[in-house]
Amino acid sequence: MCLGCGTRQPKGELIRIVRLPDDGKIVTDQTGRLNGRGCYVCRKQECMDVIIRKKKLSRALDTEVSRETVERLAAEFSELLSINGGQTIG
């Protein structure tokens, strides 16, 4: 389920964001197999904007997400969308 808009979609059509258990680093999980606490977001820029603006990412990952991390994730998200044209990775 997308954290931004709440729509249910197959996992392969969503982008996973995960907080790694070892160091707490927050990354996009392109494989969908990284260990850690994660959440999913649609392949829509609007959904990423919502989770950033409403601080849903901090609540979903149960940690404070720094502004630098949010900016990095937003850039990675935009890059994934442009590279894949919004299509499923894999």
PDB file as gemmi writes it, atoms N, CA and C in Angstrom:
CRYST1    1.000    1.000    1.000  90.00  90.00  90.00 P 1                      
ATOM      1  N   MET A   1       0.847  -1.172   0.000  1.00  0.00           N  
ATOM      2  CA  MET A   1       0.000   0.000   0.000  1.00  0.00           C  
ATOM      3  C   MET A   1       0.902   1.248   0.000  1.00  0.00           C  
ATOM      4  N   CYS A   2       0.534   2.211  -0.827  1.00  0.00           N  
ATOM      5  CA  CYS A   2       1.311   3.452  -0.933  1.00  0.00           C  
ATOM      6  C   CYS A   2       1.104   4.314   0.312  1.00  0.00           C  
ATOM      7  N   LEU A   3       2.190   4.769   0.876  1.00  0.00           N  
ATOM      8  CA  LEU A   3       2.147   5.628   2.061  1.00  0.00           C  
ATOM      9  C   LEU A   3       1.569   7.001   1.742  1.00  0.00           C  
ATOM     10  N   GLY A   4       1.702   7.419   0.495  1.00  0.00           N  
ATOM     11  CA  GLY A   4       1.233   8.740   0.103  1.00  0.00           C  
ATOM     12  C   GLY A   4      -0.259   8.820  -0.156  1.00  0.00           C  
ATOM     13  N   CYS A   5      -0.777   7.915  -1.019  1.00  0.00           N  
ATOM     14  CA  CYS A   5      -2.188   7.997  -1.415  1.00  0.00           C  
ATOM     15  C   CYS A   5      -3.046   6.867  -0.856  1.00  0.00           C  
ATOM     16  N   GLY A   6      -2.415   5.827  -0.321  1.00  0.00           N  
ATOM     17  CA  GLY A   6      -3.156   4.739   0.300  1.00  0.00           C  
ATOM     18  C   GLY A   6      -3.692   3.680  -0.652  1.00  0.00           C  
ATOM     19  N   THR A   7      -3.351   3.767  -1.940  1.00  0.00           N  
ATOM     20  CA  THR A   7      -3.836   2.755  -2.876  1.00  0.00           C  
ATOM     21  C   THR A   7      -3.038   1.472  -2.738  1.00  0.00           C  
ATOM     22  N   ARG A   8      -3.727   0.372  -2.914  1.00  0.00           N  
ATOM     23  CA  ARG A   8      -3.080  -0.945  -2.862  1.00  0.00           C  
ATOM     24  C   ARG A   8      -2.641  -1.337  -4.260  1.00  0.00           C  
ATOM     25  N   GLN A   9      -1.378  -1.754  -4.364  1.00  0.00           N  
ATOM     26  CA  GLN A   9      -0.805  -2.179  -5.632  1.00  0.00           C  
ATOM     27  C   GLN A   9       0.146  -3.333  -5.360  1.00  0.00           C  
ATOM     28  N   PRO A  10       0.472  -4.123  -6.381  1.00  0.00           N  
ATOM     29  CA  PRO A  10       1.487  -5.166  -6.185  1.00  0.00           C  
ATOM     30  C   PRO A  10       2.818  -4.535  -5.791  1.00  0.00           C  
ATOM     31  N   LYS A  11       3.584  -5.230  -4.953  1.00  0.00           N  
ATOM     32  CA  LYS A  11       4.861  -4.699  -4.463  1.00  0.00           C  
ATOM     33  C   LYS A  11       5.786  -4.261  -5.593  1.00  0.00           C  
ATOM     34  N   GLY A  12       5.773  -4.998  -6.692  1.00  0.00           N  
ATOM     35  CA  GLY A  12       6.659  -4.689  -7.815  1.00  0.00           C  
ATOM     36  C   GLY A  12       6.360  -3.369  -8.483  1.00  0.00           C  
ATOM     37  N   GLU A  13       5.197  -2.827  -8.244  1.00  0.00           N  
ATOM     38  CA  GLU A  13       4.818  -1.557  -8.851  1.00  0.00           C  
ATOM     39  C   GLU A  13       5.058  -0.373  -7.915  1.00  0.00           C  
ATOM     40  N   LEU A  14       5.545  -0.658  -6.713  1.00  0.00           N  
ATOM     41  CA  LEU A  14       5.813   0.382  -5.729  1.00  0.00           C  
ATOM     42  C   LEU A  14       7.315   0.499  -5.502  1.00  0.00           C  
ATOM     43  N   ILE A  15       7.735   1.620  -4.973  1.00  0.00           N  
ATOM     44  CA  ILE A  15       9.137   1.817  -4.590  1.00  0.00           C  
ATOM     45  C   ILE A  15       9.215   1.682  -3.073  1.00  0.00           C  
ATOM     46  N   ARG A  16      10.136   0.849  -2.606  1.00  0.00           N  
ATOM     47  CA  ARG A  16      10.290   0.624  -1.169  1.00  0.00           C  
ATOM     48  C   ARG A  16      11.374   1.536  -0.616  1.00  0.00           C  
ATOM     49  N   ILE A  17      11.086   2.120   0.528  1.00  0.00           N  
ATOM     50  CA  ILE A  17      12.063   2.908   1.266  1.00  0.00           C  
ATOM     51  C   ILE A  17      12.272   2.186   2.589  1.00  0.00           C  
ATOM     52  N   VAL A  18      13.522   1.959   2.964  1.00  0.00           N  
ATOM     53  CA  VAL A  18      13.815   1.131   4.134  1.00  0.00           C  
ATOM     54  C   VAL A  18      14.847   1.794   5.040  1.00  0.00           C  
ATOM     55  N   ARG A  19      14.661   1.590   6.350  1.00  0.00           N  
ATOM     56  CA  ARG A  19      15.658   1.991   7.352  1.00  0.00           C  
ATOM     57  C   ARG A  19      16.445   0.740   7.702  1.00  0.00           C  
ATOM     58  N   LEU A  20      17.725   0.746   7.412  1.00  0.00           N  
ATOM     59  CA  LEU A  20      18.570  -0.425   7.647  1.00  0.00           C  
ATOM     60  C   LEU A  20      18.768  -0.653   9.142  1.00  0.00           C  
ATOM     61  N   PRO A  21      18.721  -1.909   9.580  1.00  0.00           N  
ATOM     62  CA  PRO A  21      18.813  -2.192  11.014  1.00  0.00           C  
ATOM     63  C   PRO A  21      20.195  -1.958  11.617  1.00  0.00           C  
ATOM     64  N   ASP A  22      21.252  -2.124  10.841  1.00  0.00           N  
ATOM     65  CA  ASP A  22      22.606  -2.010  11.376  1.00  0.00           C  
ATOM     66  C   ASP A  22      22.996  -0.583  11.726  1.00  0.00           C  
ATOM     67  N   ASP A  23      22.829   0.320  10.763  1.00  0.00           N  
ATOM     68  CA  ASP A  23      23.290   1.688  10.980  1.00  0.00           C  
ATOM     69  C   ASP A  23      22.174   2.725  10.956  1.00  0.00           C  
ATOM     70  N   GLY A  24      20.953   2.304  10.680  1.00  0.00           N  
ATOM     71  CA  GLY A  24      19.819   3.228  10.661  1.00  0.00           C  
ATOM     72  C   GLY A  24      19.738   4.084   9.417  1.00  0.00           C  
ATOM     73  N   LYS A  25      20.620   3.826   8.453  1.00  0.00           N  
ATOM     74  CA  LYS A  25      20.607   4.597   7.208  1.00  0.00           C  
ATOM     75  C   LYS A  25      19.301   4.320   6.457  1.00  0.00           C  
ATOM     76  N   ILE A  26      18.757   5.347   5.818  1.00  0.00           N  
ATOM     77  CA  ILE A  26      17.502   5.227   5.078  1.00  0.00           C  
ATOM     78  C   ILE A  26      17.819   5.278   3.592  1.00  0.00           C  
ATOM     79  N   VAL A  27      17.380   4.246   2.864  1.00  0.00           N  
ATOM     80  CA  VAL A  27      17.698   4.108   1.440  1.00  0.00           C  
ATOM     81  C   VAL A  27      16.479   3.639   0.656  1.00  0.00           C  
ATOM     82  N   THR A  28      16.529   3.848  -0.663  1.00  0.00           N  
ATOM     83  CA  THR A  28      15.516   3.233  -1.516  1.00  0.00           C  
ATOM     84  C   THR A  28      15.971   1.805  -1.776  1.00  0.00           C  
ATOM     85  N   ASP A  29      15.043   0.876  -1.729  1.00  0.00           N  
ATOM     86  CA  ASP A  29      15.340  -0.550  -1.886  1.00  0.00           C  
ATOM     87  C   ASP A  29      14.825  -0.994  -3.247  1.00  0.00           C  
ATOM     88  N   GLN A  30      15.704  -1.012  -4.229  1.00  0.00           N  
ATOM     89  CA  GLN A  30      15.296  -1.364  -5.580  1.00  0.00           C  
ATOM     90  C   GLN A  30      15.051  -2.852  -5.750  1.00  0.00           C  
ATOM     91  N   THR A  31      15.599  -3.673  -4.865  1.00  0.00           N  
ATOM     92  CA  THR A  31      15.401  -5.120  -4.961  1.00  0.00           C  
ATOM     93  C   THR A  31      14.176  -5.568  -4.179  1.00  0.00           C  
ATOM     94  N   GLY A  32      13.770  -4.780  -3.178  1.00  0.00           N  
ATOM     95  CA  GLY A  32      12.654  -5.163  -2.320  1.00  0.00           C  
ATOM     96  C   GLY A  32      13.024  -6.231  -1.319  1.00  0.00           C  
ATOM     97  N   ARG A  33      14.332  -6.455  -1.138  1.00  0.00           N  
ATOM     98  CA  ARG A  33      14.779  -7.554  -0.273  1.00  0.00           C  
ATOM     99  C   ARG A  33      15.680  -7.135   0.875  1.00  0.00           C  
ATOM    100  N   LEU A  34      15.922  -5.849   1.029  1.00  0.00           N  
ATOM    101  CA  LEU A  34      16.780  -5.417   2.132  1.00  0.00           C  
ATOM    102  C   LEU A  34      16.071  -5.614   3.462  1.00  0.00           C  
ATOM    103  N   ASN A  35      16.848  -6.009   4.471  1.00  0.00           N  
ATOM    104  CA  ASN A  35      16.303  -6.135   5.818  1.00  0.00           C  
ATOM    105  C   ASN A  35      16.087  -4.751   6.406  1.00  0.00           C  
ATOM    106  N   GLY A  36      15.096  -4.632   7.248  1.00  0.00           N  
ATOM    107  CA  GLY A  36      14.861  -3.380   7.934  1.00  0.00           C  
ATOM    108  C   GLY A  36      13.409  -2.972   7.855  1.00  0.00           C  
ATOM    109  N   ARG A  37      13.100  -1.896   8.551  1.00  0.00           N  
ATOM    110  CA  ARG A  37      11.734  -1.366   8.574  1.00  0.00           C  
ATOM    111  C   ARG A  37      11.515  -0.557   7.304  1.00  0.00           C  
ATOM    112  N   GLY A  38      10.456  -0.870   6.584  1.00  0.00           N  
ATOM    113  CA  GLY A  38      10.246  -0.214   5.307  1.00  0.00           C  
ATOM    114  C   GLY A  38       8.828   0.268   5.087  1.00  0.00           C  
ATOM    115  N   CYS A  39       8.677   1.029   4.024  1.00  0.00           N  
ATOM    116  CA  CYS A  39       7.368   1.494   3.581  1.00  0.00           C  
ATOM    117  C   CYS A  39       7.408   1.588   2.062  1.00  0.00           C  
ATOM    118  N   TYR A  40       6.242   1.718   1.460  1.00  0.00           N  
ATOM    119  CA  TYR A  40       6.145   1.742   0.016  1.00  0.00           C  
ATOM    120  C   TYR A  40       5.489   3.028  -0.458  1.00  0.00           C  
ATOM    121  N   VAL A  41       5.887   3.445  -1.671  1.00  0.00           N  
ATOM    122  CA  VAL A  41       5.305   4.647  -2.275  1.00  0.00           C  
ATOM    123  C   VAL A  41       5.085   4.377  -3.767  1.00  0.00           C  
ATOM    124  N   CYS A  42       3.977   4.908  -4.296  1.00  0.00           N  
ATOM    125  CA  CYS A  42       3.661   4.797  -5.721  1.00  0.00           C  
ATOM    126  C   CYS A  42       4.767   5.431  -6.556  1.00  0.00           C  
ATOM    127  N   ARG A  43       4.758   5.108  -7.810  1.00  0.00           N  
ATOM    128  CA  ARG A  43       5.694   5.723  -8.752  1.00  0.00           C  
ATOM    129  C   ARG A  43       5.118   7.032  -9.280  1.00  0.00           C  
ATOM    130  N   LYS A  44       4.654   7.868  -8.348  1.00  0.00           N  
ATOM    131  CA  LYS A  44       4.112   9.185  -8.688  1.00  0.00           C  
ATOM    132  C   LYS A  44       4.807  10.219  -7.822  1.00  0.00           C  
ATOM    133  N   GLN A  45       5.248  11.290  -8.446  1.00  0.00           N  
ATOM    134  CA  GLN A  45       5.926  12.354  -7.705  1.00  0.00           C  
ATOM    135  C   GLN A  45       5.013  12.947  -6.641  1.00  0.00           C  
ATOM    136  N   GLU A  46       3.713  13.015  -6.926  1.00  0.00           N  
ATOM    137  CA  GLU A  46       2.764  13.585  -5.961  1.00  0.00           C  
ATOM    138  C   GLU A  46       2.779  12.809  -4.640  1.00  0.00           C  
ATOM    139  N   CYS A  47       2.880  11.490  -4.726  1.00  0.00           N  
ATOM    140  CA  CYS A  47       2.887  10.662  -3.508  1.00  0.00           C  
ATOM    141  C   CYS A  47       4.151  10.898  -2.693  1.00  0.00           C  
ATOM    142  N   MET A  48       5.289  11.026  -3.361  1.00  0.00           N  
ATOM    143  CA  MET A  48       6.533  11.301  -2.647  1.00  0.00           C  
ATOM    144  C   MET A  48       6.450  12.674  -1.991  1.00  0.00           C  
ATOM    145  N   ASP A  49       5.874  13.648  -2.696  1.00  0.00           N  
ATOM    146  CA  ASP A  49       5.718  14.991  -2.131  1.00  0.00           C  
ATOM    147  C   ASP A  49       4.854  14.968  -0.873  1.00  0.00           C  
ATOM    148  N   VAL A  50       3.784  14.164  -0.889  1.00  0.00           N  
ATOM    149  CA  VAL A  50       2.875  14.064   0.267  1.00  0.00           C  
ATOM    150  C   VAL A  50       3.588  13.473   1.477  1.00  0.00           C  
ATOM    151  N   ILE A  51       4.338  12.390   1.278  1.00  0.00           N  
ATOM    152  CA  ILE A  51       4.981  11.760   2.439  1.00  0.00           C  
ATOM    153  C   ILE A  51       6.073  12.650   3.017  1.00  0.00           C  
ATOM    154  N   ILE A  52       6.683  13.482   2.181  1.00  0.00           N  
ATOM    155  CA  ILE A  52       7.687  14.420   2.687  1.00  0.00           C  
ATOM    156  C   ILE A  52       7.006  15.568   3.424  1.00  0.00           C  
ATOM    157  N   ARG A  53       6.011  16.167   2.798  1.00  0.00           N  
ATOM    158  CA  ARG A  53       5.335  17.336   3.366  1.00  0.00           C  
ATOM    159  C   ARG A  53       4.638  17.014   4.690  1.00  0.00           C  
ATOM    160  N   LYS A  54       3.997  15.847   4.766  1.00  0.00           N  
ATOM    161  CA  LYS A  54       3.253  15.473   5.967  1.00  0.00           C  
ATOM    162  C   LYS A  54       4.072  14.665   6.968  1.00  0.00           C  
ATOM    163  N   LYS A  55       5.373  14.525   6.695  1.00  0.00           N  
ATOM    164  CA  LYS A  55       6.303  13.796   7.575  1.00  0.00           C  
ATOM    165  C   LYS A  55       5.850  12.363   7.850  1.00  0.00           C  
ATOM    166  N   LYS A  56       5.214  11.755   6.865  1.00  0.00           N  
ATOM    167  CA  LYS A  56       4.766  10.371   7.000  1.00  0.00           C  
ATOM    168  C   LYS A  56       5.938   9.400   7.015  1.00  0.00           C  
ATOM    169  N   LEU A  57       7.026   9.782   6.391  1.00  0.00           N  
ATOM    170  CA  LEU A  57       8.199   8.909   6.333  1.00  0.00           C  
ATOM    171  C   LEU A  57       8.774   8.675   7.724  1.00  0.00           C  
ATOM    172  N   SER A  58       8.855   9.712   8.528  1.00  0.00           N  
ATOM    173  CA  SER A  58       9.375   9.574   9.896  1.00  0.00           C  
ATOM    174  C   SER A  58       8.516   8.625  10.718  1.00  0.00           C  
ATOM    175  N   ARG A  59       7.214   8.750  10.591  1.00  0.00           N  
ATOM    176  CA  ARG A  59       6.308   7.875  11.350  1.00  0.00           C  
ATOM    177  C   ARG A  59       6.394   6.434  10.855  1.00  0.00           C  
ATOM    178  N   ALA A  60       6.419   6.248   9.547  1.00  0.00           N  
ATOM    179  CA  ALA A  60       6.443   4.892   8.990  1.00  0.00           C  
ATOM    180  C   ALA A  60       7.739   4.160   9.330  1.00  0.00           C  
ATOM    181  N   LEU A  61       8.847   4.876   9.344  1.00  0.00           N  
ATOM    182  CA  LEU A  61      10.143   4.246   9.618  1.00  0.00           C  
ATOM    183  C   LEU A  61      10.521   4.313  11.087  1.00  0.00           C  
ATOM    184  N   ASP A  62       9.670   4.919  11.901  1.00  0.00           N  
ATOM    185  CA  ASP A  62       9.854   4.997  13.347  1.00  0.00           C  
ATOM    186  C   ASP A  62      11.199   5.620  13.729  1.00  0.00           C  
ATOM    187  N   THR A  63      11.534   6.712  13.039  1.00  0.00           N  
ATOM    188  CA  THR A  63      12.763   7.443  13.331  1.00  0.00           C  
ATOM    189  C   THR A  63      12.646   8.841  12.756  1.00  0.00           C  
ATOM    190  N   GLU A  64      13.437   9.749  13.287  1.00  0.00           N  
ATOM    191  CA  GLU A  64      13.468  11.099  12.731  1.00  0.00           C  
ATOM    192  C   GLU A  64      14.295  11.068  11.445  1.00  0.00           C  
ATOM    193  N   VAL A  65      13.737  11.598  10.373  1.00  0.00           N  
ATOM    194  CA  VAL A  65      14.422  11.615   9.088  1.00  0.00           C  
ATOM    195  C   VAL A  65      14.951  13.034   8.858  1.00  0.00           C  
ATOM    196  N   SER A  66      16.264  13.140   8.696  1.00  0.00           N  
ATOM    197  CA  SER A  66      16.890  14.456   8.539  1.00  0.00           C  
ATOM    198  C   SER A  66      16.521  15.081   7.193  1.00  0.00           C  
ATOM    199  N   ARG A  67      16.644  16.380   7.118  1.00  0.00           N  
ATOM    200  CA  ARG A  67      16.349  17.110   5.878  1.00  0.00           C  
ATOM    201  C   ARG A  67      17.269  16.641   4.744  1.00  0.00           C  
ATOM    202  N   GLU A  68      18.541  16.374   5.067  1.00  0.00           N  
ATOM    203  CA  GLU A  68      19.492  15.894   4.068  1.00  0.00           C  
ATOM    204  C   GLU A  68      19.058  14.544   3.501  1.00  0.00           C  
ATOM    205  N   THR A  69      18.578  13.665   4.369  1.00  0.00           N  
ATOM    206  CA  THR A  69      18.113  12.353   3.935  1.00  0.00           C  
ATOM    207  C   THR A  69      16.882  12.488   3.054  1.00  0.00           C  
ATOM    208  N   VAL A  70      15.958  13.352   3.439  1.00  0.00           N  
ATOM    209  CA  VAL A  70      14.746  13.580   2.642  1.00  0.00           C  
ATOM    210  C   VAL A  70      15.122  14.087   1.259  1.00  0.00           C  
ATOM    211  N   GLU A  71      16.052  15.029   1.194  1.00  0.00           N  
ATOM    212  CA  GLU A  71      16.482  15.581  -0.093  1.00  0.00           C  
ATOM    213  C   GLU A  71      17.143  14.509  -0.954  1.00  0.00           C  
ATOM    214  N   ARG A  72      17.971  13.660  -0.334  1.00  0.00           N  
ATOM    215  CA  ARG A  72      18.634  12.577  -1.079  1.00  0.00           C  
ATOM    216  C   ARG A  72      17.611  11.579  -1.606  1.00  0.00           C  
ATOM    217  N   LEU A  73      16.652  11.196  -0.754  1.00  0.00           N  
ATOM    218  CA  LEU A  73      15.610  10.255  -1.179  1.00  0.00           C  
ATOM    219  C   LEU A  73      14.758  10.833  -2.305  1.00  0.00           C  
ATOM    220  N   ALA A  74      14.431  12.109  -2.205  1.00  0.00           N  
ATOM    221  CA  ALA A  74      13.639  12.761  -3.249  1.00  0.00           C  
ATOM    222  C   ALA A  74      14.393  12.747  -4.575  1.00  0.00           C  
ATOM    223  N   ALA A  75      15.695  12.992  -4.531  1.00  0.00           N  
ATOM    224  CA  ALA A  75      16.511  12.964  -5.747  1.00  0.00           C  
ATOM    225  C   ALA A  75      16.580  11.548  -6.321  1.00  0.00           C  
ATOM    226  N   GLU A  76      16.778  10.540  -5.454  1.00  0.00           N  
ATOM    227  CA  GLU A  76      16.810   9.143  -5.903  1.00  0.00           C  
ATOM    228  C   GLU A  76      15.472   8.746  -6.522  1.00  0.00           C  
ATOM    229  N   PHE A  77      14.384   9.170  -5.891  1.00  0.00           N  
ATOM    230  CA  PHE A  77      13.045   8.864  -6.369  1.00  0.00           C  
ATOM    231  C   PHE A  77      12.837   9.465  -7.756  1.00  0.00           C  
ATOM    232  N   SER A  78      13.188  10.724  -7.925  1.00  0.00           N  
ATOM    233  CA  SER A  78      13.041  11.389  -9.222  1.00  0.00           C  
ATOM    234  C   SER A  78      13.881  10.702 -10.286  1.00  0.00           C  
ATOM    235  N   GLU A  79      15.086  10.285  -9.898  1.00  0.00           N  
ATOM    236  CA  GLU A  79      15.963   9.590 -10.838  1.00  0.00           C  
ATOM    237  C   GLU A  79      15.367   8.249 -11.244  1.00  0.00           C  
ATOM    238  N   LEU A  80      14.817   7.502 -10.288  1.00  0.00           N  
ATOM    239  CA  LEU A  80      14.176   6.223 -10.609  1.00  0.00           C  
ATOM    240  C   LEU A  80      13.015   6.420 -11.571  1.00  0.00           C  
ATOM    241  N   LEU A  81      12.235   7.460 -11.353  1.00  0.00           N  
ATOM    242  CA  LEU A  81      11.100   7.735 -12.235  1.00  0.00           C  
ATOM    243  C   LEU A  81      11.568   8.088 -13.639  1.00  0.00           C  
ATOM    244  N   SER A  82      12.616   8.885 -13.753  1.00  0.00           N  
ATOM    245  CA  SER A  82      13.083   9.304 -15.078  1.00  0.00           C  
ATOM    246  C   SER A  82      13.770   8.166 -15.823  1.00  0.00           C  
ATOM    247  N   ILE A  83      14.532   7.335 -15.104  1.00  0.00           N  
ATOM    248  CA  ILE A  83      15.232   6.224 -15.744  1.00  0.00           C  
ATOM    249  C   ILE A  83      14.244   5.181 -16.241  1.00  0.00           C  
ATOM    250  N   ASN A  84      13.264   4.866 -15.441  1.00  0.00           N  
ATOM    251  CA  ASN A  84      12.317   3.810 -15.764  1.00  0.00           C  
ATOM    252  C   ASN A  84      11.039   4.314 -16.408  1.00  0.00           C  
ATOM    253  N   GLY A  85      10.931   5.613 -16.591  1.00  0.00           N  
ATOM    254  CA  GLY A  85       9.732   6.165 -17.205  1.00  0.00           C  
ATOM    255  C   GLY A  85       8.475   5.815 -16.419  1.00  0.00           C  
ATOM    256  N   GLY A  86       8.645   5.615 -15.111  1.00  0.00           N  
ATOM    257  CA  GLY A  86       7.491   5.275 -14.276  1.00  0.00           C  
ATOM    258  C   GLY A  86       7.136   3.799 -14.331  1.00  0.00           C  
ATOM    259  N   GLN A  87       7.942   3.015 -15.054  1.00  0.00           N  
ATOM    260  CA  GLN A  87       7.647   1.586 -15.194  1.00  0.00           C  
ATOM    261  C   GLN A  87       8.295   0.783 -14.068  1.00  0.00           C  
ATOM    262  N   THR A  88       7.823  -0.432 -13.908  1.00  0.00           N  
ATOM    263  CA  THR A  88       8.329  -1.316 -12.876  1.00  0.00           C  
ATOM    264  C   THR A  88       9.794  -1.660 -13.107  1.00  0.00           C  
ATOM    265  N   ILE A  89      10.570  -1.642 -12.043  1.00  0.00           N  
ATOM    266  CA  ILE A  89      11.988  -2.029 -12.106  1.00  0.00           C  
ATOM    267  C   ILE A  89      12.065  -3.544 -12.123  1.00  0.00           C  
ATOM    268  N   GLY A  90      12.969  -4.079 -12.901  1.00  0.00           N  
ATOM    269  CA  GLY A  90      13.180  -5.508 -12.849  1.00  0.00           C  
ATOM    270  C   GLY A  90      12.900  -6.105 -14.127  1.00  0.00           C  
TER     271      GLY A  90                                                      
END                                                                             
